[in-house]
Amino acid sequence: MTSRIALAFIAACAGLGLAVAAPSLPQAIRHITGLAVAPNASATPAAGTKDAHGHGGHGHGAGEEEHGEGTIALTAEQIIAAGIEVAPVSAGVLVSRVAVPGVLSANADRLVRVTARVAGTIAEVRTRLGETVAAGDVLAVIESRDIADAKGEFLAASRAANLANVTLARETKLWKQRISAEQDFLQARAAAEEANIRLDLARQRLSALGLADAEVAGLPAQPVAALRRLELRAPISGRVIARTAVQGAAVATDAELFSVADLATVWVEMTIPPNDLPMAREGQKVTIHEGETRGEGKIMFLSPVLDPETRAARAVAEIGNAAGMWRPGAFVTAELATAEQTVDVLIPRDAVQEFDGEKIVFVRTEDGFEKREVALGREDAAAFEVIFGLDAGTEIAIGNAFALKAELAKSEAAHSH
């Protein structure tokens, strides 16, 4: 018994010495010899193995940052420089529309045709075609015997009226002093009234020929040579869109020499087919587009009479044109709203991009943007309803999102290599 214990003790000592002397023995040999030990928890896992948390041996150490797929790092300055517009999503209204043809024309309420008003000869042309003019600017000068006669008549009537008024004042004073007879006072009053009537008629004739009150008042001081000249002035501010006046040409009384149009607003002449007439009404908003140019106007007139051949109705909408992007004569498409539906989350069409067969948007983050797949529902010409993937208030790229898509594609291509 004692000898067995001694032999076991010697064997254990020999095994312990072997383990210390040869720590690199294969695990199988160590197991056979009873030297296998539990792996050190602090040991670094081999390549391709996973740690206790399931991370691979190539995981990131403390403090190392990793950008996930689908993220684009951009600073606020870079976003502004790239022209990317960001806005929070919100509820909105989807609008169903019907399209009808239309043509642009000048606003007839702001279009003036300038005629000669007297027969004569064009002495000067002071305005070029296409020039912008202000109300009261001189467009041309006409020399005419008719205008000379009208101005002469006014000057004569003015002098006669002044004389008659002076005579009336004198006769009134004498009659009140009982120096002259009442009959003399009555005759002077009648003569003054008649002279003033003739003066008013002469003034109205000059006004009908286009002379302003200031011009009429300054006639007595004009040189005789200027009495035959008539200045044609622009009645409104706008652009000269037509001109037939030629220096030295003879003109008739009703000759149209200029057309001046204020194009700050233009009209859209539309033809409403019979089937779409129930959807049109005066005061209704319409969306106008010509290629990429879009605008919004309002129907100001809807004809109660149908065209006898097409059975369609004429409608006129007014649209703002302060930037001058709408040109009269161009063909456009007008869209009439037919129905409206309120949705919880509505985003512009430009915000949605297609990437790897998915509909995505780019959500604003602290570091830039990240792509997010969305499920779309109903739509109209300008927007989509989002039924899954976005909450109201989330900030997304709504303008120039295509630039983010291009950057994402480059990033994904680089990662694939």
Secondary structure by P-SEA (a helix, b strand, c coil): caaaaaaaaaaaaaaaaaaaacccccaaaaaaaccccccccccccccccccccccccccccccbbbbcccbbbbcaaaaaaabbbbbbbbbbbbbbbbbbbbbbbcccccbbbbcccccccccccccccccccccccccbbbbcaaaaaaaaaaaaaaaaaaaaaaaaaaaaaaaaaccccaaaaaaaaaaaaaaaaaaaaaaaaaaaacccaaaaaaccccccccccbbbbbccccccccccccccccccccccccbbbbcccbbbbbbbbcccccccccccbbbbbbccccccccccccccccccccccbbbbbbbbbcccccccccbbbbbbbbcbbbbbcccccccccccccccbbbbbbcccbbbbbbbbbccccccccccccccccccccccccaaaaaaaaaaaaaaaac
